[in-house]
Amino acid sequence: FRDRVVHPTINVEELDPECAVPNLVIGEPVEAKRVDAILNNSFGMLGINSALVIKRYTD
């Protein structure tokens, strides 16, 4: 949240235009105006997968 850097998706060099995902970052990190939520996926062997979602606290 603090640095507002969106890191690129790994192992993706080019997207199929028919499967384009809006705002997907490929190649180099980009700076975002504001980051309100972060999603981190981890895919392991033998089906051990996890997802972590963190959202900015609002009062």
mmCIF file as gemmi writes it, N, C-alpha and C atoms, coordinates in Angstrom:
data_model
loop_
_atom_site.group_PDB
_atom_site.id
_atom_site.type_symbol
_atom_site.label_atom_id
_atom_site.label_alt_id
_atom_site.label_comp_id
_atom_site.label_asym_id
_atom_site.label_entity_id
_atom_site.label_seq_id
_atom_site.pdbx_PDB_ins_code
_atom_site.Cartn_x
_atom_site.Cartn_y
_atom_site.Cartn_z
_atom_site.occupancy
_atom_site.B_iso_or_equiv
_atom_site.pdbx_formal_charge
_atom_site.auth_seq_id
_atom_site.auth_asym_id
_atom_site.pdbx_PDB_model_num
ATOM 1 N N . PHE Axp A 1 ? 0.823 -1.188 0 1 0 ? 1 A 1
ATOM 2 C CA . PHE Axp A 1 ? 0 0 0 1 0 ? 1 A 1
ATOM 3 C C . PHE Axp A 1 ? 0.869 1.254 0 1 0 ? 1 A 1
ATOM 4 N N . ARG Axp A 2 ? 1.87 1.251 0.831 1 0 ? 2 A 1
ATOM 5 C CA . ARG Axp A 2 ? 2.703 2.434 1.031 1 0 ? 2 A 1
ATOM 6 C C . ARG Axp A 2 ? 3.448 2.834 -0.233 1 0 ? 2 A 1
ATOM 7 N N . ASP Axp A 3 ? 4.051 1.866 -0.92 1 0 ? 3 A 1
ATOM 8 C CA . ASP Axp A 3 ? 4.885 2.173 -2.086 1 0 ? 3 A 1
ATOM 9 C C . ASP Axp A 3 ? 4.09 2.337 -3.377 1 0 ? 3 A 1
ATOM 10 N N . ARG Axp A 4 ? 2.861 1.878 -3.407 1 0 ? 4 A 1
ATOM 11 C CA . ARG Axp A 4 ? 1.959 1.959 -4.568 1 0 ? 4 A 1
ATOM 12 C C . ARG Axp A 4 ? 2.575 1.359 -5.829 1 0 ? 4 A 1
ATOM 13 N N . VAL Axp A 5 ? 3.333 0.288 -5.667 1 0 ? 5 A 1
ATOM 14 C CA . VAL Axp A 5 ? 3.948 -0.385 -6.808 1 0 ? 5 A 1
ATOM 15 C C . VAL Axp A 5 ? 3.17 -1.664 -7.097 1 0 ? 5 A 1
ATOM 16 N N . VAL Axp A 6 ? 2.786 -1.832 -8.359 1 0 ? 6 A 1
ATOM 17 C CA . VAL Axp A 6 ? 2.123 -3.06 -8.79 1 0 ? 6 A 1
ATOM 18 C C . VAL Axp A 6 ? 3.159 -3.878 -9.544 1 0 ? 6 A 1
ATOM 19 N N . HIS Axp A 7 ? 3.503 -5.025 -8.984 1 0 ? 7 A 1
ATOM 20 C CA . HIS Axp A 7 ? 4.527 -5.872 -9.587 1 0 ? 7 A 1
ATOM 21 C C . HIS Axp A 7 ? 3.927 -6.682 -10.732 1 0 ? 7 A 1
ATOM 22 N N . PRO Axp A 8 ? 4.736 -7.021 -11.727 1 0 ? 8 A 1
ATOM 23 C CA . PRO Axp A 8 ? 4.209 -7.732 -12.896 1 0 ? 8 A 1
ATOM 24 C C . PRO Axp A 8 ? 3.859 -9.178 -12.595 1 0 ? 8 A 1
ATOM 25 N N . THR Axp A 9 ? 2.965 -9.713 -13.414 1 0 ? 9 A 1
ATOM 26 C CA . THR Axp A 9 ? 2.627 -11.13 -13.366 1 0 ? 9 A 1
ATOM 27 C C . THR Axp A 9 ? 3.79 -11.896 -13.983 1 0 ? 9 A 1
ATOM 28 N N . ILE Axp A 10 ? 4.287 -12.914 -13.274 1 0 ? 10 A 1
ATOM 29 C CA . ILE Axp A 10 ? 5.449 -13.648 -13.79 1 0 ? 10 A 1
ATOM 30 C C . ILE Axp A 10 ? 5.031 -14.657 -14.856 1 0 ? 10 A 1
ATOM 31 N N . ASN Axp A 11 ? 5.983 -15.028 -15.671 1 0 ? 11 A 1
ATOM 32 C CA . ASN Axp A 11 ? 5.814 -16.041 -16.714 1 0 ? 11 A 1
ATOM 33 C C . ASN Axp A 11 ? 4.778 -15.665 -17.764 1 0 ? 11 A 1
ATOM 34 N N . VAL Axp A 12 ? 4.499 -14.387 -17.934 1 0 ? 12 A 1
ATOM 35 C CA . VAL Axp A 12 ? 3.589 -13.918 -18.984 1 0 ? 12 A 1
ATOM 36 C C . VAL Axp A 12 ? 4.358 -12.909 -19.832 1 0 ? 12 A 1
ATOM 37 N N . GLU Axp A 13 ? 4.468 -13.199 -21.11 1 0 ? 13 A 1
ATOM 38 C CA . GLU Axp A 13 ? 5.159 -12.28 -22.014 1 0 ? 13 A 1
ATOM 39 C C . GLU Axp A 13 ? 4.192 -11.568 -22.944 1 0 ? 13 A 1
ATOM 40 N N . GLU Axp A 14 ? 3.118 -12.255 -23.317 1 0 ? 14 A 1
ATOM 41 C CA . GLU Axp A 14 ? 2.152 -11.678 -24.245 1 0 ? 14 A 1
ATOM 42 C C . GLU Axp A 14 ? 0.78 -12.276 -23.949 1 0 ? 14 A 1
ATOM 43 N N . LEU Axp A 15 ? -0.256 -11.435 -23.996 1 0 ? 15 A 1
ATOM 44 C CA . LEU Axp A 15 ? -1.618 -11.899 -23.745 1 0 ? 15 A 1
ATOM 45 C C . LEU Axp A 15 ? -2.349 -12.169 -25.046 1 0 ? 15 A 1
ATOM 46 N N . ASP Axp A 16 ? -3.216 -13.153 -25.013 1 0 ? 16 A 1
ATOM 47 C CA . ASP Axp A 16 ? -4.133 -13.382 -26.121 1 0 ? 16 A 1
ATOM 48 C C . ASP Axp A 16 ? -5.163 -12.262 -26.08 1 0 ? 16 A 1
ATOM 49 N N . PRO Axp A 17 ? -5.355 -11.516 -27.152 1 0 ? 17 A 1
ATOM 50 C CA . PRO Axp A 17 ? -6.296 -10.389 -27.144 1 0 ? 17 A 1
ATOM 51 C C . PRO Axp A 17 ? -7.718 -10.788 -26.751 1 0 ? 17 A 1
ATOM 52 N N . GLU Axp A 18 ? -8.097 -12.032 -27.012 1 0 ? 18 A 1
ATOM 53 C CA . GLU Axp A 18 ? -9.443 -12.489 -26.658 1 0 ? 18 A 1
ATOM 54 C C . GLU Axp A 18 ? -9.567 -12.794 -25.169 1 0 ? 18 A 1
ATOM 55 N N . CYS Axp A 19 ? -8.449 -12.902 -24.477 1 0 ? 19 A 1
ATOM 56 C CA . CYS Axp A 19 ? -8.463 -13.219 -23.048 1 0 ? 19 A 1
ATOM 57 C C . CYS Axp A 19 ? -7.837 -12.1 -22.227 1 0 ? 19 A 1
ATOM 58 N N . ALA Axp A 20 ? -7.835 -10.921 -22.753 1 0 ? 20 A 1
ATOM 59 C CA . ALA Axp A 20 ? -7.177 -9.799 -22.078 1 0 ? 20 A 1
ATOM 60 C C . ALA Axp A 20 ? -7.819 -9.507 -20.719 1 0 ? 20 A 1
ATOM 61 N N . VAL Axp A 21 ? -6.984 -9.23 -19.753 1 0 ? 21 A 1
ATOM 62 C CA . VAL Axp A 21 ? -7.425 -8.893 -18.404 1 0 ? 21 A 1
ATOM 63 C C . VAL Axp A 21 ? -7.134 -7.409 -18.182 1 0 ? 21 A 1
ATOM 64 N N . PRO Axp A 22 ? -8.145 -6.625 -17.818 1 0 ? 22 A 1
ATOM 65 C CA . PRO Axp A 22 ? -7.903 -5.187 -17.61 1 0 ? 22 A 1
ATOM 66 C C . PRO Axp A 22 ? -6.864 -4.941 -16.515 1 0 ? 22 A 1
ATOM 67 N N . ASN Axp A 23 ? -5.964 -4.036 -16.769 1 0 ? 23 A 1
ATOM 68 C CA . ASN Axp A 23 ? -4.969 -3.588 -15.793 1 0 ? 23 A 1
ATOM 69 C C . ASN Axp A 23 ? -3.961 -4.656 -15.374 1 0 ? 23 A 1
ATOM 70 N N . LEU Axp A 24 ? -3.796 -5.715 -16.144 1 0 ? 24 A 1
ATOM 71 C CA . LEU Axp A 24 ? -2.791 -6.728 -15.831 1 0 ? 24 A 1
ATOM 72 C C . LEU Axp A 24 ? -1.417 -6.158 -16.156 1 0 ? 24 A 1
ATOM 73 N N . VAL Axp A 25 ? -0.496 -6.256 -15.215 1 0 ? 25 A 1
ATOM 74 C CA . VAL Axp A 25 ? 0.846 -5.693 -15.388 1 0 ? 25 A 1
ATOM 75 C C . VAL Axp A 25 ? 1.78 -6.794 -15.878 1 0 ? 25 A 1
ATOM 76 N N . ILE Axp A 26 ? 2.435 -6.532 -17.02 1 0 ? 26 A 1
ATOM 77 C CA . ILE Axp A 26 ? 3.368 -7.495 -17.614 1 0 ? 26 A 1
ATOM 78 C C . ILE Axp A 26 ? 4.702 -6.788 -17.827 1 0 ? 26 A 1
ATOM 79 N N . GLY Axp A 27 ? 5.782 -7.465 -17.515 1 0 ? 27 A 1
ATOM 80 C CA . GLY Axp A 27 ? 7.117 -6.905 -17.784 1 0 ? 27 A 1
ATOM 81 C C . GLY Axp A 27 ? 7.695 -6.146 -16.614 1 0 ? 27 A 1
ATOM 82 N N . GLU Axp A 28 ? 7.465 -4.861 -16.555 1 0 ? 28 A 1
ATOM 83 C CA . GLU Axp A 28 ? 8.046 -3.998 -15.526 1 0 ? 28 A 1
ATOM 84 C C . GLU Axp A 28 ? 6.984 -3.559 -14.52 1 0 ? 28 A 1
ATOM 85 N N . PRO Axp A 29 ? 7.37 -3.367 -13.258 1 0 ? 29 A 1
ATOM 86 C CA . PRO Axp A 29 ? 6.425 -2.846 -12.261 1 0 ? 29 A 1
ATOM 87 C C . PRO Axp A 29 ? 5.922 -1.464 -12.67 1 0 ? 29 A 1
ATOM 88 N N . VAL Axp A 30 ? 4.72 -1.135 -12.249 1 0 ? 30 A 1
ATOM 89 C CA . VAL Axp A 30 ? 4.163 0.193 -12.519 1 0 ? 30 A 1
ATOM 90 C C . VAL Axp A 30 ? 3.71 0.819 -11.206 1 0 ? 30 A 1
ATOM 91 N N . GLU Axp A 31 ? 3.682 2.134 -11.188 1 0 ? 31 A 1
ATOM 92 C CA . GLU Axp A 31 ? 3.222 2.843 -9.999 1 0 ? 31 A 1
ATOM 93 C C . GLU Axp A 31 ? 1.731 3.116 -10.139 1 0 ? 31 A 1
ATOM 94 N N . ALA Axp A 32 ? 0.973 2.787 -9.116 1 0 ? 32 A 1
ATOM 95 C CA . ALA Axp A 32 ? -0.469 3.02 -9.113 1 0 ? 32 A 1
ATOM 96 C C . ALA Axp A 32 ? -0.773 4.319 -8.379 1 0 ? 32 A 1
ATOM 97 N N . LYS Axp A 33 ? -1.87 4.956 -8.744 1 0 ? 33 A 1
ATOM 98 C CA . LYS Axp A 33 ? -2.273 6.177 -8.046 1 0 ? 33 A 1
ATOM 99 C C . LYS Axp A 33 ? -2.653 5.861 -6.608 1 0 ? 33 A 1
ATOM 100 N N . ARG Axp A 34 ? -3.355 4.751 -6.434 1 0 ? 34 A 1
ATOM 101 C CA . ARG Axp A 34 ? -3.783 4.337 -5.096 1 0 ? 34 A 1
ATOM 102 C C . ARG Axp A 34 ? -4.019 2.831 -5.131 1 0 ? 34 A 1
ATOM 103 N N . VAL Axp A 35 ? -3.624 2.151 -4.074 1 0 ? 35 A 1
ATOM 104 C CA . VAL Axp A 35 ? -3.858 0.717 -3.954 1 0 ? 35 A 1
ATOM 105 C C . VAL Axp A 35 ? -4.771 0.508 -2.754 1 0 ? 35 A 1
ATOM 106 N N . ASP Axp A 36 ? -5.948 -0.044 -2.998 1 0 ? 36 A 1
ATOM 107 C CA . ASP Axp A 36 ? -6.907 -0.273 -1.918 1 0 ? 36 A 1
ATOM 108 C C . ASP Axp A 36 ? -6.987 -1.733 -1.502 1 0 ? 36 A 1
ATOM 109 N N . ALA Axp A 37 ? -6.583 -2.647 -2.383 1 0 ? 37 A 1
ATOM 110 C CA . ALA Axp A 37 ? -6.635 -4.071 -2.053 1 0 ? 37 A 1
ATOM 111 C C . ALA Axp A 37 ? -5.499 -4.793 -2.767 1 0 ? 37 A 1
ATOM 112 N N . ILE Axp A 38 ? -5.035 -5.867 -2.132 1 0 ? 38 A 1
ATOM 113 C CA . ILE Axp A 38 ? -3.955 -6.68 -2.683 1 0 ? 38 A 1
ATOM 114 C C . ILE Axp A 38 ? -4.404 -8.132 -2.654 1 0 ? 38 A 1
ATOM 115 N N . LEU Axp A 39 ? -4.169 -8.854 -3.753 1 0 ? 39 A 1
ATOM 116 C CA . LEU Axp A 39 ? -4.444 -10.283 -3.829 1 0 ? 39 A 1
ATOM 117 C C . LEU Axp A 39 ? -3.128 -10.983 -4.119 1 0 ? 39 A 1
ATOM 118 N N . ASN Axp A 40 ? -2.781 -11.984 -3.307 1 0 ? 40 A 1
ATOM 119 C CA . ASN Axp A 40 ? -1.559 -12.757 -3.499 1 0 ? 40 A 1
ATOM 120 C C . ASN Axp A 40 ? -1.944 -14.226 -3.543 1 0 ? 40 A 1
ATOM 121 N N . ASN Axp A 41 ? -1.711 -14.874 -4.681 1 0 ? 41 A 1
ATOM 122 C CA . ASN Axp A 41 ? -1.988 -16.3 -4.836 1 0 ? 41 A 1
ATOM 123 C C . ASN Axp A 41 ? -0.694 -17.081 -4.726 1 0 ? 41 A 1
ATOM 124 N N . SER Axp A 42 ? -0.779 -18.27 -4.133 1 0 ? 42 A 1
ATOM 125 C CA . SER Axp A 42 ? 0.365 -19.159 -4.058 1 0 ? 42 A 1
ATOM 126 C C . SER Axp A 42 ? -0.105 -20.559 -4.428 1 0 ? 42 A 1
ATOM 127 N N . PHE Axp A 43 ? 0.494 -21.13 -5.461 1 0 ? 43 A 1
ATOM 128 C CA . PHE Axp A 43 ? 0.108 -22.451 -5.928 1 0 ? 43 A 1
ATOM 129 C C . PHE Axp A 43 ? 1.265 -23.404 -5.683 1 0 ? 43 A 1
ATOM 130 N N . GLY Axp A 44 ? 1.025 -24.423 -4.86 1 0 ? 44 A 1
ATOM 131 C CA . GLY Axp A 44 ? 2.073 -25.364 -4.512 1 0 ? 44 A 1
ATOM 132 C C . GLY Axp A 44 ? 1.827 -26.738 -5.092 1 0 ? 44 A 1
ATOM 133 N N . MET Axp A 45 ? 2.736 -27.629 -4.802 1 0 ? 45 A 1
ATOM 134 C CA . MET Axp A 45 ? 2.607 -28.999 -5.282 1 0 ? 45 A 1
ATOM 135 C C . MET Axp A 45 ? 1.522 -29.729 -4.501 1 0 ? 45 A 1
ATOM 136 N N . LEU Axp A 46 ? 0.965 -30.747 -5.111 1 0 ? 46 A 1
ATOM 137 C CA . LEU Axp A 46 ? -0.03 -31.624 -4.494 1 0 ? 46 A 1
ATOM 138 C C . LEU Axp A 46 ? -1.294 -30.877 -4.086 1 0 ? 46 A 1
ATOM 139 N N . GLY Axp A 47 ? -1.6 -29.795 -4.769 1 0 ? 47 A 1
ATOM 140 C CA . GLY Axp A 47 ? -2.843 -29.073 -4.506 1 0 ? 47 A 1
ATOM 141 C C . GLY Axp A 47 ? -2.82 -28.191 -3.278 1 0 ? 47 A 1
ATOM 142 N N . ILE Axp A 48 ? -1.639 -27.892 -2.773 1 0 ? 48 A 1
ATOM 143 C CA . ILE Axp A 48 ? -1.541 -27.003 -1.612 1 0 ? 48 A 1
ATOM 144 C C . ILE Axp A 48 ? -1.516 -25.573 -2.137 1 0 ? 48 A 1
ATOM 145 N N . ASN Axp A 49 ? -2.681 -24.937 -2.152 1 0 ? 49 A 1
ATOM 146 C CA . ASN Axp A 49 ? -2.834 -23.603 -2.714 1 0 ? 49 A 1
ATOM 147 C C . ASN Axp A 49 ? -3.366 -22.658 -1.647 1 0 ? 49 A 1
ATOM 148 N N . SER Axp A 50 ? -3.054 -21.391 -1.798 1 0 ? 50 A 1
ATOM 149 C CA . SER Axp A 50 ? -3.588 -20.407 -0.856 1 0 ? 50 A 1
ATOM 150 C C . SER Axp A 50 ? -3.773 -19.076 -1.563 1 0 ? 50 A 1
ATOM 151 N N . ALA Axp A 51 ? -4.652 -18.276 -0.996 1 0 ? 51 A 1
ATOM 152 C CA . ALA Axp A 51 ? -4.872 -16.918 -1.494 1 0 ? 51 A 1
ATOM 153 C C . ALA Axp A 51 ? -4.971 -16.002 -0.283 1 0 ? 51 A 1
ATOM 154 N N . LEU Axp A 52 ? -4.345 -14.853 -0.389 1 0 ? 52 A 1
ATOM 155 C CA . LEU Axp A 52 ? -4.364 -13.868 0.686 1 0 ? 52 A 1
ATOM 156 C C . LEU Axp A 52 ? -4.876 -12.558 0.101 1 0 ? 52 A 1
ATOM 157 N N . VAL Axp A 53 ? -5.922 -12.005 0.704 1 0 ? 53 A 1
ATOM 158 C CA . VAL Axp A 53 ? -6.471 -10.724 0.27 1 0 ? 53 A 1
ATOM 159 C C . VAL Axp A 53 ? -6.33 -9.746 1.424 1 0 ? 53 A 1
ATOM 160 N N . ILE Axp A 54 ? -5.724 -8.598 1.139 1 0 ? 54 A 1
ATOM 161 C CA . ILE Axp A 54 ? -5.556 -7.552 2.149 1 0 ? 54 A 1
ATOM 162 C C . ILE Axp A 54 ? -6.2 -6.293 1.602 1 0 ? 54 A 1
ATOM 163 N N . LYS Axp A 55 ? -7.049 -5.66 2.419 1 0 ? 55 A 1
ATOM 164 C CA . LYS Axp A 55 ? -7.731 -4.443 1.992 1 0 ? 55 A 1
ATOM 165 C C . LYS Axp A 55 ? -7.35 -3.301 2.919 1 0 ? 55 A 1
ATOM 166 N N . ARG Axp A 56 ? -7.225 -2.124 2.341 1 0 ? 56 A 1
ATOM 167 C CA . ARG Axp A 56 ? -6.906 -0.929 3.119 1 0 ? 56 A 1
ATOM 168 C C . ARG Axp A 56 ? -8.013 -0.697 4.157 1 0 ? 56 A 1
ATOM 169 N N . TYR Axp A 57 ? -7.617 -0.375 5.371 1 0 ? 57 A 1
ATOM 170 C CA . TYR Axp A 57 ? -8.575 -0.085 6.437 1 0 ? 57 A 1
ATOM 171 C C . TYR Axp A 57 ? -9.218 1.274 6.193 1 0 ? 57 A 1
ATOM 172 N N . THR Axp A 58 ? -10.528 1.318 6.281 1 0 ? 58 A 1
ATOM 173 C CA . THR Axp A 58 ? -11.248 2.592 6.195 1 0 ? 58 A 1
ATOM 174 C C . THR Axp A 58 ? -12.104 2.739 7.438 1 0 ? 58 A 1
ATOM 175 N N . ASP Axp A 59 ? -12.109 3.91 7.994 1 0 ? 59 A 1
ATOM 176 C CA . ASP Axp A 59 ? -12.848 4.159 9.235 1 0 ? 59 A 1
ATOM 177 C C . ASP Axp A 59 ? -14.251 4.612 8.94 1 0 ? 59 A 1
